[in-house]
Amino acid sequence: MARIYVASSWRNPHQPGVVEMLRARNHAVYDFRNPPNKSGFSWQQVNGSGAPSVDEYRKMLAHPIAASGYLSDFRAMEWADTCILVLPCGRSAHLEAGWFAGRGKRVIILTRDGEEPELMALMAQHICGSMAEVLDALTDAAVAA
């Protein structure tokens, strides 16, 4: 059983299914949309407008709701031994995956045909095109351990 941090985007319609399938295979999974402490974070909670100025951006990051969301996600990153980066996703998810790689933790990328390639994906131990491949990568890692 792996402890998995699923890094993705609120806009990615595949993220909930990935979480569900991993849990069905008895993996412990952190779901940023539905964290255990019920502090799921969305930018709309701290700013209802579109693109903020730099000063507004700094204020948004300092907002207590943003700080709570960050802390929830970061503690889950520390807890997890594996990051599954579910594409397409944004900058935060890529920062999270980079943090995992920098800490020497396992990174698995789940992508699909047509996604723009990314050179730094070479940090990942596996690049998978399906959930079956992700599950195989997790099984291979468990056997190796």
C-alpha positions as CSV (number, residue, x, y, z in Angstrom):
1,M,0.0,0.0,0.0
2,A,1.3,3.4,-1.0
3,R,0.7,6.8,0.6
4,I,-0.3,8.9,-2.4
5,Y,-0.6,12.6,-3.0
6,V,-2.6,13.2,-6.2
7,A,-1.5,16.5,-7.7
8,S,-3.8,17.9,-10.3
9,S,-6.2,20.7,-11.0
10,W,-9.7,21.5,-9.8
11,R,-10.5,21.7,-13.5
12,N,-9.3,18.2,-14.3
13,P,-12.4,16.0,-14.6
14,H,-10.3,12.8,-14.2
15,Q,-8.9,13.6,-10.7
16,P,-11.9,12.3,-8.7
17,G,-11.8,9.0,-10.6
18,V,-8.1,8.6,-10.0
19,V,-8.6,9.1,-6.3
20,E,-11.5,6.6,-6.2
21,M,-9.6,3.9,-8.2
22,L,-6.5,4.2,-6.0
23,R,-8.5,3.9,-2.8
24,A,-10.4,0.9,-4.3
25,R,-6.9,-0.7,-4.5
26,N,-6.4,0.0,-0.8
27,H,-3.9,2.8,-1.2
28,A,-4.0,5.7,1.3
29,V,-4.7,8.8,-0.8
30,Y,-4.8,12.5,0.0
31,D,-7.5,14.3,-2.0
32,F,-7.0,18.0,-2.1
33,R,-10.6,18.5,-3.1
34,N,-11.8,16.7,0.0
35,P,-9.1,16.7,2.6
36,P,-9.6,15.0,6.0
37,N,-9.7,18.4,7.8
38,K,-12.4,19.7,5.4
39,S,-10.1,22.7,4.5
40,G,-10.2,22.2,0.7
41,F,-8.9,25.4,-0.8
42,S,-10.1,27.4,-3.8
43,W,-8.9,30.8,-4.9
44,Q,-12.5,31.9,-5.1
45,Q,-12.5,31.7,-1.3
46,V,-10.1,34.6,-1.0
47,N,-10.7,36.6,-4.3
48,G,-13.7,36.5,-6.5
49,S,-12.1,38.5,-9.3
50,G,-10.1,37.4,-12.2
51,A,-6.3,38.0,-12.6
52,P,-5.0,39.9,-9.6
53,S,-2.3,42.5,-9.4
54,V,1.0,41.4,-7.8
55,D,0.0,43.2,-4.6
56,E,-3.4,41.4,-4.6
57,Y,-1.7,38.1,-5.2
58,R,0.6,38.6,-2.2
59,K,-2.4,39.5,-0.1
60,M,-4.3,36.4,-1.3
61,L,-1.4,34.2,-0.3
62,A,-1.3,35.7,3.1
63,H,-5.1,35.2,3.7
64,P,-5.8,32.8,6.5
65,I,-7.9,30.5,4.3
66,A,-5.0,30.3,1.8
67,A,-2.5,29.6,4.7
68,S,-4.8,26.8,6.0
69,G,-5.1,25.2,2.5
70,Y,-1.4,25.4,2.0
71,L,-0.6,23.8,5.3
72,S,-3.1,21.0,4.7
73,D,-1.6,20.2,1.3
74,F,2.0,20.5,2.5
75,R,1.5,18.2,5.5
76,A,-0.1,15.7,3.1
77,M,3.0,16.0,0.8
78,E,5.3,15.3,3.8
79,W,3.1,12.3,4.7
80,A,3.0,10.8,1.2
81,D,5.7,8.5,-0.3
82,T,4.3,9.0,-3.9
83,C,3.0,11.8,-6.0
84,I,0.8,11.1,-9.0
85,L,0.7,14.1,-11.2
86,V,-2.6,13.9,-13.2
87,L,-2.4,15.9,-16.4
88,P,-3.6,18.3,-17.5
89,C,-3.0,20.5,-14.5
90,G,-1.5,23.8,-13.5
91,R,1.5,25.4,-11.9
92,S,0.8,24.3,-8.3
93,A,0.6,20.7,-9.1
94,H,3.9,20.9,-11.0
95,L,5.5,22.6,-8.0
96,E,4.2,19.8,-5.8
97,A,5.6,17.1,-8.1
98,G,8.9,19.0,-8.3
99,W,9.0,19.1,-4.5
100,F,8.5,15.3,-4.4
101,A,11.3,14.7,-6.9
102,G,13.6,17.0,-5.0
103,R,12.9,15.1,-1.8
104,G,13.7,11.8,-3.5
105,K,10.1,10.6,-3.4
106,R,8.5,8.7,-6.2
107,V,6.7,10.7,-8.9
108,I,4.4,9.1,-11.4
109,I,2.9,11.1,-14.2
110,L,-0.5,10.2,-15.6
111,T,-1.0,11.7,-19.1
112,R,-3.0,11.2,-22.2
113,D,-2.3,11.4,-25.9
114,G,-2.1,15.0,-27.1
115,E,-0.7,16.5,-23.8
116,E,2.2,18.9,-24.4
117,P,5.5,17.3,-23.5
118,E,7.5,18.6,-20.6
119,L,11.3,18.1,-20.4
120,M,11.4,18.0,-16.6
121,A,9.1,15.0,-16.7
122,L,12.4,13.1,-16.7
123,M,12.3,13.6,-12.9
124,A,9.4,11.1,-12.7
125,Q,10.1,7.4,-12.3
126,H,7.1,6.6,-14.5
127,I,5.1,8.3,-17.3
128,C,1.9,6.4,-17.7
129,G,-0.9,6.6,-20.3
130,S,-3.6,4.9,-18.3
131,M,-4.6,4.0,-14.8
132,A,-3.7,0.4,-15.5
133,E,-0.1,1.6,-16.1
134,V,-0.2,3.6,-12.9
135,L,-1.4,0.6,-10.9
136,D,1.4,-1.5,-12.5
137,A,4.0,1.1,-11.5
138,L,2.7,1.1,-7.9
139,T,2.8,-2.7,-7.8
140,D,6.3,-2.9,-9.3
141,A,7.5,-0.4,-6.7
142,A,5.9,-2.5,-3.9
143,V,7.6,-5.7,-5.1
144,A,11.0,-3.9,-5.4
145,A,10.7,-2.7,-1.8
